[in-house]
């Protein structure tokens, strides 16, 4: 019997999850992954502060105040490739409105997310531009491990 295999969106989501583990944000860890037109991984990213910035320990105490400084996973992701290079991206949380706009500017046609973010206009933006925006929750990675004999 052949083993079940992750679909491409599930594969991208699993990678996004691994990337989220690297987030330095103690409250919200978001990861994202981009695949090219041959389903090759071209980038993974997570939310965090600008590269090289080392905050004081007090920085993380102000949960509200720090938000404007956090670079979202999708923005960090887009900084790693050129427009048109990515066919699809997966992100552990639905893109916020600004990130959805950025993903559209980068020409990304398929977006998969796990958690819904109700404050986002992403569904409306996706509908207007004909971008696939789909929830992916069924990728229990343990189901895909080869069972022990
Ligand atoms: Zn965002």
Backbone and ligand atoms as CSV (ligand in chain L), in Angstrom:
chain,resi,resn,atom,element,x,y,z
A,1,UNK,N,N,0.850,-1.205,0.000
A,1,UNK,CA,C,0.000,0.000,0.000
A,1,UNK,C,C,0.875,1.241,0.000
A,2,UNK,N,N,0.532,2.193,-0.845
A,2,UNK,CA,C,1.372,3.398,-0.891
A,2,UNK,C,C,1.016,4.337,0.259
A,3,UNK,N,N,1.993,5.096,0.683
A,3,UNK,CA,C,1.812,6.034,1.786
A,3,UNK,C,C,1.021,7.247,1.318
A,4,UNK,N,N,0.202,7.843,2.212
A,4,UNK,CA,C,-0.427,9.117,1.846
A,4,UNK,C,C,0.661,10.167,1.651
A,5,UNK,N,N,0.374,11.133,0.844
A,5,UNK,CA,C,1.375,12.125,0.487
A,5,UNK,C,C,0.773,13.498,0.692
A,6,UNK,N,N,1.571,14.445,1.192
A,6,UNK,CA,C,1.084,15.820,1.362
A,6,UNK,C,C,0.775,16.420,-0.005
A,7,UNK,N,N,-0.334,17.146,-0.099
A,7,UNK,CA,C,-0.599,17.924,-1.309
A,7,UNK,C,C,0.381,19.104,-1.324
A,8,UNK,N,N,0.449,19.815,-2.432
A,8,UNK,CA,C,1.350,20.979,-2.510
A,8,UNK,C,C,0.956,22.056,-1.484
A,9,UNK,N,N,-0.346,22.424,-1.367
A,9,UNK,CA,C,-0.690,23.402,-0.326
A,9,UNK,C,C,-0.349,22.913,1.087
A,10,UNK,N,N,-0.552,21.626,1.347
A,10,UNK,CA,C,-0.201,21.084,2.671
A,10,UNK,C,C,1.311,21.136,2.911
A,11,UNK,N,N,2.043,20.853,1.868
A,11,UNK,CA,C,3.514,20.908,1.937
A,11,UNK,C,C,3.970,22.331,2.269
A,12,UNK,N,N,3.408,23.299,1.561
A,12,UNK,CA,C,3.768,24.705,1.821
A,12,UNK,C,C,3.358,25.109,3.238
A,13,UNK,N,N,2.205,24.627,3.699
A,13,UNK,CA,C,1.747,24.978,5.044
A,13,UNK,C,C,2.651,24.371,6.107
A,14,UNK,N,N,3.096,23.151,5.894
A,14,UNK,CA,C,4.010,22.516,6.848
A,14,UNK,C,C,5.298,23.337,6.954
A,15,UNK,N,N,5.791,23.827,5.827
A,15,UNK,CA,C,7.000,24.668,5.820
A,15,UNK,C,C,6.736,25.989,6.550
A,16,UNK,N,N,5.550,26.552,6.325
A,16,UNK,CA,C,5.195,27.815,6.998
A,16,UNK,C,C,5.197,27.612,8.511
A,17,UNK,N,N,4.719,26.456,8.938
A,17,UNK,CA,C,4.715,26.159,10.375
A,17,UNK,C,C,6.111,26.076,10.948
A,18,UNK,N,N,6.975,25.419,10.239
A,18,UNK,CA,C,8.363,25.328,10.711
A,18,UNK,C,C,8.959,26.732,10.807
A,19,UNK,N,N,8.700,27.573,9.807
A,19,UNK,CA,C,9.226,28.950,9.820
A,19,UNK,C,C,8.684,29.729,11.023
A,20,UNK,N,N,7.415,29.503,11.379
A,20,UNK,CA,C,6.818,30.254,12.499
A,20,UNK,C,C,7.553,29.976,13.811
A,21,UNK,N,N,8.182,28.833,13.905
A,21,UNK,CA,C,8.902,28.478,15.135
A,21,UNK,C,C,10.094,29.401,15.379
A,22,UNK,N,N,10.526,30.101,14.336
A,22,UNK,CA,C,11.666,31.011,14.438
A,22,UNK,C,C,11.254,32.428,14.846
A,23,UNK,N,N,9.955,32.709,14.918
A,23,UNK,CA,C,9.506,34.059,15.245
A,23,UNK,C,C,9.964,34.449,16.641
A,24,UNK,N,N,10.382,35.698,16.780
A,24,UNK,CA,C,10.831,36.181,18.087
A,24,UNK,C,C,9.681,36.825,18.862
A,25,UNK,N,N,8.515,36.941,18.223
A,25,UNK,CA,C,7.383,37.572,18.886
A,25,UNK,C,C,6.785,36.600,19.912
A,26,UNK,N,N,6.765,37.007,21.194
A,26,UNK,CA,C,6.269,36.074,22.206
A,26,UNK,C,C,4.757,35.862,22.150
A,27,UNK,N,N,4.018,36.757,21.493
A,27,UNK,CA,C,2.552,36.679,21.503
A,27,UNK,C,C,1.970,36.080,20.245
A,28,UNK,N,N,2.582,36.361,19.120
A,28,UNK,CA,C,2.006,35.896,17.861
A,28,UNK,C,C,3.116,35.457,16.920
A,29,UNK,N,N,3.151,34.177,16.651
A,29,UNK,CA,C,4.180,33.634,15.767
A,29,UNK,C,C,3.520,33.257,14.444
A,30,UNK,N,N,3.953,33.924,13.385
A,30,UNK,CA,C,3.398,33.658,12.057
A,30,UNK,C,C,4.542,33.233,11.143
A,31,UNK,N,N,4.305,32.195,10.364
A,31,UNK,CA,C,5.292,31.730,9.396
A,31,UNK,C,C,4.679,31.722,8.011
A,32,UNK,N,N,5.541,31.790,6.997
A,32,UNK,CA,C,5.063,31.784,5.612
A,32,UNK,C,C,6.100,31.098,4.730
A,33,UNK,N,N,5.614,30.504,3.640
A,33,UNK,CA,C,6.507,29.838,2.694
A,33,UNK,C,C,6.027,30.130,1.284
A,34,UNK,N,N,6.970,30.260,0.364
A,34,UNK,CA,C,6.650,30.530,-1.041
A,34,UNK,C,C,7.220,29.426,-1.918
A,35,UNK,N,N,6.404,28.962,-2.875
A,35,UNK,CA,C,6.855,27.981,-3.858
A,35,UNK,C,C,6.820,28.621,-5.242
A,36,UNK,N,N,7.741,28.196,-6.090
A,36,UNK,CA,C,7.771,28.763,-7.442
A,36,UNK,C,C,6.866,27.956,-8.383
A,37,UNK,N,N,6.933,28.217,-9.661
A,37,UNK,CA,C,6.019,27.593,-10.629
A,37,UNK,C,C,6.297,26.110,-10.829
A,38,UNK,N,N,7.427,25.618,-10.328
A,38,UNK,CA,C,7.720,24.178,-10.343
A,38,UNK,C,C,7.559,23.559,-8.960
A,39,UNK,N,N,6.881,24.266,-8.068
A,39,UNK,CA,C,6.664,23.821,-6.682
A,39,UNK,C,C,7.949,23.689,-5.880
A,40,UNK,N,N,8.961,24.408,-6.294
A,40,UNK,CA,C,10.200,24.427,-5.506
A,40,UNK,C,C,10.091,25.517,-4.444
A,41,UNK,N,N,10.681,25.260,-3.295
A,41,UNK,CA,C,10.654,26.247,-2.215
A,41,UNK,C,C,11.602,27.381,-2.579
A,42,UNK,N,N,11.083,28.603,-2.619
A,42,UNK,CA,C,11.983,29.722,-2.893
A,42,UNK,C,C,12.225,30.593,-1.669
A,43,UNK,N,N,11.361,30.499,-0.669
A,43,UNK,CA,C,11.581,31.307,0.520
A,43,UNK,C,C,10.699,30.828,1.662
A,44,UNK,N,N,11.200,31.027,2.872
A,44,UNK,CA,C,10.370,30.898,4.077
A,44,UNK,C,C,10.658,32.134,4.912
A,45,UNK,N,N,9.703,32.550,5.720
A,45,UNK,CA,C,9.889,33.751,6.533
A,45,UNK,C,C,8.943,33.712,7.720
A,46,UNK,N,N,9.175,34.620,8.651
A,46,UNK,CA,C,8.327,34.708,9.849
A,46,UNK,C,C,8.249,36.161,10.265
A,47,UNK,N,N,7.328,36.467,11.173
A,47,UNK,CA,C,7.183,37.852,11.626
A,47,UNK,C,C,8.311,38.196,12.610
A,48,UNK,N,N,8.727,39.438,12.573
A,48,UNK,CA,C,9.792,39.850,13.479
A,48,UNK,C,C,10.221,41.277,13.217
A,49,UNK,N,N,11.293,41.642,13.867
A,49,UNK,CA,C,11.824,42.998,13.746
A,49,UNK,C,C,12.781,43.075,12.570
A,50,UNK,N,N,13.077,44.295,12.148
A,50,UNK,CA,C,13.970,44.490,11.002
A,50,UNK,C,C,15.316,43.807,11.268
A,51,UNK,N,N,15.929,43.251,10.226
A,51,UNK,CA,C,17.197,42.540,10.400
A,51,UNK,C,C,18.234,43.421,11.107
A,52,UNK,N,N,18.901,42.840,12.087
A,52,UNK,CA,C,19.988,43.545,12.775
A,52,UNK,C,C,19.537,44.388,13.948
A,53,UNK,N,N,18.213,44.552,14.129
A,53,UNK,CA,C,17.737,45.357,15.256
A,53,UNK,C,C,17.654,44.483,16.504
A,54,UNK,N,N,18.283,44.942,17.565
A,54,UNK,CA,C,18.322,44.177,18.802
A,54,UNK,C,C,17.571,44.958,19.882
A,55,UNK,N,N,16.327,44.581,20.184
A,55,UNK,CA,C,15.533,45.373,21.135
A,55,UNK,C,C,15.955,45.126,22.585
A,56,UNK,N,N,15.652,46.100,23.436
A,56,UNK,CA,C,15.876,45.900,24.872
A,56,UNK,C,C,14.797,44.930,25.356
A,57,UNK,N,N,15.025,44.251,26.487
A,57,UNK,CA,C,14.020,43.293,26.986
A,57,UNK,C,C,12.654,43.951,27.241
A,58,UNK,N,N,12.663,45.269,27.564
A,58,UNK,CA,C,11.406,45.989,27.806
A,58,UNK,C,C,10.534,46.092,26.558
A,59,UNK,N,N,11.175,46.028,25.412
A,59,UNK,CA,C,10.456,46.184,24.153
A,59,UNK,C,C,9.268,45.232,24.068
A,60,UNK,N,N,9.454,44.005,24.488
A,60,UNK,CA,C,8.414,42.971,24.344
A,60,UNK,C,C,7.300,43.123,25.364
A,61,UNK,N,N,7.525,43.954,26.404
A,61,UNK,CA,C,6.506,44.100,27.453
A,61,UNK,C,C,5.297,44.886,26.958
A,62,UNK,N,N,5.503,45.781,26.017
A,62,UNK,CA,C,4.416,46.623,25.507
A,62,UNK,C,C,3.785,45.941,24.293
A,63,UNK,N,N,2.817,45.100,24.579
A,63,UNK,CA,C,2.224,44.272,23.526
A,63,UNK,C,C,1.579,45.101,22.420
A,64,UNK,N,N,0.873,46.170,22.815
A,64,UNK,CA,C,0.222,47.037,21.829
A,64,UNK,C,C,1.247,47.888,21.095
A,65,UNK,N,N,2.135,48.494,21.881
A,65,UNK,CA,C,3.084,49.464,21.333
A,65,UNK,C,C,4.066,48.885,20.336
A,66,UNK,N,N,4.367,47.593,20.487
A,66,UNK,CA,C,5.384,47.007,19.596
A,66,UNK,C,C,4.808,46.674,18.229
A,67,UNK,N,N,3.461,46.606,18.127
A,67,UNK,CA,C,2.857,46.072,16.905
A,67,UNK,C,C,3.267,46.801,15.627
A,68,UNK,N,N,3.361,48.128,15.716
A,68,UNK,CA,C,3.684,48.874,14.491
A,68,UNK,C,C,5.110,48.609,14.008
A,69,UNK,N,N,5.942,48.061,14.870
A,69,UNK,CA,C,7.332,47.811,14.479
A,69,UNK,C,C,7.548,46.418,13.901
A,70,UNK,N,N,6.572,45.547,14.129
A,70,UNK,CA,C,6.740,44.158,13.681
A,70,UNK,C,C,6.555,44.065,12.170
A,71,UNK,N,N,7.494,43.409,11.523
A,71,UNK,CA,C,7.371,43.176,10.083
A,71,UNK,C,C,6.641,41.841,9.913
A,72,UNK,N,N,5.556,41.876,9.174
A,72,UNK,CA,C,4.739,40.669,9.023
A,72,UNK,C,C,5.472,39.619,8.183
A,73,UNK,N,N,5.147,38.356,8.456
A,73,UNK,CA,C,5.811,37.234,7.783
A,73,UNK,C,C,5.713,37.353,6.259
A,74,UNK,N,N,4.551,37.784,5.756
A,74,UNK,CA,C,4.350,37.845,4.303
A,74,UNK,C,C,5.223,38.935,3.671
A,75,UNK,N,N,5.419,40.047,4.398
A,75,UNK,CA,C,6.267,41.123,3.881
A,75,UNK,C,C,7.725,40.649,3.854
A,76,UNK,N,N,8.137,40.009,4.948
A,76,UNK,CA,C,9.495,39.453,4.980
A,76,UNK,C,C,9.676,38.435,3.862
A,77,UNK,N,N,8.627,37.640,3.620
A,77,UNK,CA,C,8.682,36.626,2.566
A,77,UNK,C,C,8.891,37.289,1.197
A,78,UNK,N,N,8.099,38.314,0.914
A,78,UNK,CA,C,8.180,38.982,-0.391
A,78,UNK,C,C,9.524,39.679,-0.594
A,79,UNK,N,N,10.223,39.983,0.494
A,79,UNK,CA,C,11.530,40.636,0.346
A,79,UNK,C,C,12.583,39.656,-0.181
A,80,UNK,N,N,12.199,38.375,-0.301
A,80,UNK,CA,C,13.174,37.337,-0.663
A,80,UNK,C,C,13.078,36.860,-2.115
A,81,UNK,N,N,12.113,37.411,-2.870
A,81,UNK,CA,C,12.031,37.017,-4.284
A,81,UNK,C,C,11.500,38.181,-5.113
A,82,UNK,N,N,11.564,38.020,-6.419
A,82,UNK,CA,C,11.095,39.078,-7.321
A,82,UNK,C,C,9.651,38.834,-7.736
A,83,UNK,N,N,8.987,39.895,-8.139
A,83,UNK,CA,C,7.597,39.789,-8.578
A,83,UNK,C,C,7.483,38.768,-9.707
A,84,UNK,N,N,6.501,37.885,-9.588
A,84,UNK,CA,C,6.286,36.869,-10.618
A,84,UNK,C,C,6.986,35.549,-10.329
A,85,UNK,N,N,7.943,35.560,-9.403
A,85,UNK,CA,C,8.697,34.328,-9.116
A,85,UNK,C,C,7.883,33.287,-8.342
A,86,UNK,N,N,6.999,33.747,-7.465
A,86,UNK,CA,C,6.256,32.815,-6.607
A,86,UNK,C,C,4.897,32.508,-7.212
A,87,UNK,N,N,4.564,31.214,-7.256
A,87,UNK,CA,C,3.237,30.815,-7.726
A,87,UNK,C,C,2.255,30.801,-6.573
A,88,UNK,N,N,2.704,30.279,-5.445
A,88,UNK,CA,C,1.805,30.191,-4.302
A,88,UNK,C,C,2.554,30.453,-3.012
A,89,UNK,N,N,1.800,30.907,-2.041
A,89,UNK,CA,C,2.366,31.044,-0.708
A,89,UNK,C,C,1.396,30.420,0.303
A,90,UNK,N,N,1.963,29.963,1.399
A,90,UNK,CA,C,1.162,29.490,2.527
A,90,UNK,C,C,1.570,30.310,3.734
A,91,UNK,N,N,0.607,30.655,4.557
A,91,UNK,CA,C,0.896,31.420,5.753
A,91,UNK,C,C,0.031,30.884,6.896
A,92,UNK,N,N,0.587,30.874,8.096
A,92,UNK,CA,C,-0.115,30.229,9.209
A,92,UNK,C,C,-1.327,31.034,9.662
A,93,UNK,N,N,-1.379,32.335,9.309
A,93,UNK,CA,C,-2.557,33.158,9.601
A,93,UNK,C,C,-2.965,33.867,8.315
A,94,UNK,N,N,-4.264,34.034,8.096
A,94,UNK,CA,C,-4.747,34.752,6.912
A,94,UNK,C,C,-4.045,36.103,6.815
A,95,UNK,N,N,-3.561,36.486,5.627
A,95,UNK,CA,C,-2.877,37.777,5.492
A,95,UNK,C,C,-3.779,38.941,5.922
A,96,UNK,N,N,-3.190,39.924,6.582
A,96,UNK,CA,C,-3.935,41.144,6.896
A,96,UNK,C,C,-4.142,41.909,5.578
A,97,UNK,N,N,-4.907,42.971,5.620
A,97,UNK,CA,C,-5.220,43.717,4.397
A,97,UNK,C,C,-3.947,44.196,3.695
A,98,UNK,N,N,-3.022,44.791,4.426
A,98,UNK,CA,C,-1.790,45.326,3.819
A,98,UNK,C,C,-0.942,44.211,3.206
A,99,UNK,N,N,-0.852,43.079,3.889
A,99,UNK,CA,C,-0.068,41.960,3.352
A,99,UNK,C,C,-0.745,41.378,2.118
A,100,UNK,N,N,-2.070,41.299,2.142
A,100,UNK,CA,C,-2.802,40.783,0.979
A,100,UNK,C,C,-2.550,41.676,-0.233
A,101,UNK,N,N,-2.550,42.985,-0.016
A,101,UNK,CA,C,-2.258,43.924,-1.113
A,101,UNK,C,C,-0.850,43.688,-1.658
A,102,UNK,N,N,0.093,43.475,-0.739
A,102,UNK,CA,C,1.482,43.242,-1.149
A,102,UNK,C,C,1.605,41.948,-1.948
A,103,UNK,N,N,0.934,40.891,-1.477
A,103,UNK,CA,C,0.990,39.602,-2.181
A,103,UNK,C,C,0.411,39.745,-3.592
A,104,UNK,N,N,-0.645,40.540,-3.723
A,104,UNK,CA,C,-1.222,40.799,-5.053
A,104,UNK,C,C,-0.233,41.565,-5.924
A,105,UNK,N,N,0.464,42.528,-5.345
A,105,UNK,CA,C,1.455,43.303,-6.099
A,105,UNK,C,C,2.593,42.407,-6.588
A,106,UNK,N,N,2.858,41.332,-5.849
A,106,UNK,CA,C,3.912,40.387,-6.235
A,106,UNK,C,C,3.414,39.332,-7.217
A,107,UNK,N,N,2.141,39.436,-7.599
A,107,UNK,CA,C,1.607,38.543,-8.638
A,107,UNK,C,C,1.300,37.136,-8.161
A,108,UNK,N,N,1.119,36.960,-6.871
A,108,UNK,CA,C,0.864,35.624,-6.330
A,108,UNK,C,C,-0.609,35.271,-6.531
A,109,UNK,N,N,-0.832,34.099,-7.128
A,109,UNK,CA,C,-2.188,33.719,-7.530
A,109,UNK,C,C,-2.865,32.731,-6.599
A,110,UNK,N,N,-2.085,32.090,-5.728
A,110,UNK,CA,C,-2.662,31.112,-4.792
A,110,UNK,C,C,-2.129,31.386,-3.406
A,111,UNK,N,N,-3.051,31.575,-2.470
A,111,UNK,CA,C,-2.676,31.862,-1.090
A,111,UNK,C,C,-3.425,30.903,-0.176
A,112,UNK,N,N,-2.681,30.208,0.649
A,112,UNK,CA,C,-3.271,29.269,1.608
A,112,UNK,C,C,-2.956,29.747,3.013
A,113,UNK,N,N,-3.930,29.669,3.885
A,113,UNK,CA,C,-3.730,30.101,5.265
A,113,UNK,C,C,-4.332,29.059,6.183
A,114,UNK,N,N,-3.899,29.070,7.433
A,114,UNK,CA,C,-4.501,28.131,8.375
A,114,UNK,C,C,-5.541,28.823,9.253
A,115,UNK,N,N,-5.101,29.829,10.023
A,115,UNK,CA,C,-6.021,30.504,10.951
A,115,UNK,C,C,-6.733,31.645,10.243
A,116,UNK,N,N,-8.017,31.797,10.525
A,116,UNK,CA,C,-8.769,32.929,9.971
A,116,UNK,C,C,-8.420,34.191,10.742
A,117,UNK,N,N,-8.321,35.317,10.034
A,117,UNK,CA,C,-8.115,36.612,10.687
A,117,UNK,C,C,-9.287,37.498,10.267
A,118,UNK,N,N,-10.239,37.665,11.182
A,118,UNK,CA,C,-11.504,38.299,10.822
A,118,UNK,C,C,-11.374,39.776,10.467
A,119,UNK,N,N,-10.366,40.455,10.998
A,119,UNK,CA,C,-10.216,41.887,10.729
A,119,UNK,C,C,-9.630,42.159,9.340
A,120,UNK,N,N,-9.342,41.117,8.581
A,120,UNK,CA,C,-8.684,41.283,7.285
A,120,UNK,C,C,-9.678,41.412,6.136
A,121,UNK,N,N,-9.330,42.250,5.171
A,121,UNK,CA,C,-10.116,42.361,3.938
A,121,UNK,C,C,-9.608,41.405,2.857
A,122,UNK,N,N,-8.749,40.471,3.247
A,122,UNK,CA,C,-8.142,39.562,2.263
A,122,UNK,C,C,-9.175,38.843,1.385
A,123,UNK,N,N,-10.281,38.311,1.947
A,123,UNK,CA,C,-11.230,37.601,1.074
A,123,UNK,C,C,-11.798,38.492,-0.044
A,124,UNK,N,N,-12.106,39.735,0.308
A,124,UNK,CA,C,-12.655,40.671,-0.671
A,124,UNK,C,C,-11.619,41.019,-1.750
A,125,UNK,N,N,-10.381,41.231,-1.319
A,125,UNK,CA,C,-9.292,41.571,-2.252
A,125,UNK,C,C,-9.035,40.391,-3.187
A,126,UNK,N,N,-9.027,39.172,-2.626
A,126,UNK,CA,C,-8.797,37.963,-3.427
A,126,UNK,C,C,-9.894,37.806,-4.478
A,127,UNK,N,N,-11.141,38.058,-4.077
A,127,UNK,CA,C,-12.271,37.910,-4.999
A,127,UNK,C,C,-12.139,38.896,-6.156
A,128,UNK,N,N,-11.773,40.138,-5.852
A,128,UNK,CA,C,-11.667,41.162,-6.897
A,128,UNK,C,C,-10.577,40.823,-7.912
A,129,UNK,N,N,-9.421,40.383,-7.409
A,129,UNK,CA,C,-8.276,40.129,-8.292
A,129,UNK,C,C,-8.213,38.694,-8.819
A,130,UNK,N,N,-9.197,37.855,-8.453
A,130,UNK,CA,C,-9.189,36.472,-8.941
A,130,UNK,C,C,-8.060,35.642,-8.378
A,131,UNK,N,N,-7.729,35.896,-7.123
A,131,UNK,CA,C,-6.669,35.145,-6.446
A,131,UNK,C,C,-7.338,34.064,-5.588
A,132,UNK,N,N,-6.791,32.855,-5.624
A,132,UNK,CA,C,-7.284,31.781,-4.760
A,132,UNK,C,C,-6.851,32.074,-3.330
A,133,UNK,N,N,-7.818,32.095,-2.422
A,133,UNK,CA,C,-7.505,32.277,-0.994
A,133,UNK,C,C,-8.226,31.165,-0.261
A,134,UNK,N,N,-7.476,30.179,0.208
A,134,UNK,CA,C,-8.101,28.967,0.746
A,134,UNK,C,C,-7.512,28.577,2.091
A,135,UNK,N,N,-8.393,28.106,2.957
A,135,UNK,CA,C,-7.921,27.638,4.257
A,135,UNK,C,C,-7.410,26.203,4.135
A,136,UNK,N,N,-6.288,25.937,4.780
A,136,UNK,CA,C,-5.721,24.590,4.829
A,136,UNK,C,C,-5.491,24.257,6.300
A,137,UNK,N,N,-6.210,23.279,6.782
A,137,UNK,CA,C,-6.023,22.922,8.189
A,137,UNK,C,C,-5.639,21.454,8.352
A,138,UNK,N,N,-5.856,20.674,7.300
A,138,UNK,CA,C,-5.678,19.225,7.427
A,138,UNK,C,C,-4.302,18.784,6.954
A,139,UNK,N,N,-3.317,19.060,7.783
A,139,UNK,CA,C,-2.002,18.531,7.424
A,139,UNK,C,C,-1.350,17.956,8.668
A,140,UNK,N,N,-2.029,17.020,9.304
A,140,UNK,CA,C,-1.430,16.399,10.495
A,140,UNK,C,C,-0.186,15.622,10.077
A,141,UNK,N,N,0.956,16.208,10.348
A,141,UNK,CA,C,2.174,15.636,9.787
A,141,UNK,C,C,2.434,14.219,10.276
A,142,UNK,N,N,1.949,13.896,11.477
A,142,UNK,CA,C,2.196,12.546,11.989
A,142,UNK,C,C,1.493,11.491,11.132
A,143,UNK,N,N,0.406,11.885,10.450
A,143,UNK,CA,C,-0.296,10.938,9.578
A,143,UNK,C,C,0.550,10.518,8.380
A,144,UNK,N,N,1.563,11.304,8.097
A,144,UNK,CA,C,2.348,11.050,6.885
A,144,UNK,C,C,3.681,10.369,7.176
A,145,UNK,N,N,3.910,10.085,8.448
A,145,UNK,CA,C,5.140,9.380,8.788
A,145,UNK,C,C,4.988,7.906,8.421
A,146,UNK,N,N,6.068,7.296,8.053
A,146,UNK,CA,C,6.031,5.862,7.722
A,146,UNK,C,C,5.898,5.092,9.043
A,147,UNK,N,N,4.853,4.281,9.148
A,147,UNK,CA,C,4.674,3.555,10.413
A,147,UNK,C,C,5.804,2.553,10.670
A,148,UNK,N,N,6.068,2.345,11.928
A,148,UNK,CA,C,7.121,1.376,12.274
A,148,UNK,C,C,6.610,-0.037,12.001
A,149,UNK,N,N,7.503,-0.876,11.577
A,149,UNK,CA,C,7.126,-2.275,11.271
A,149,UNK,C,C,6.744,-3.021,12.552
L,1,ZN,ZN,ZN,0.187,41.448,7.502
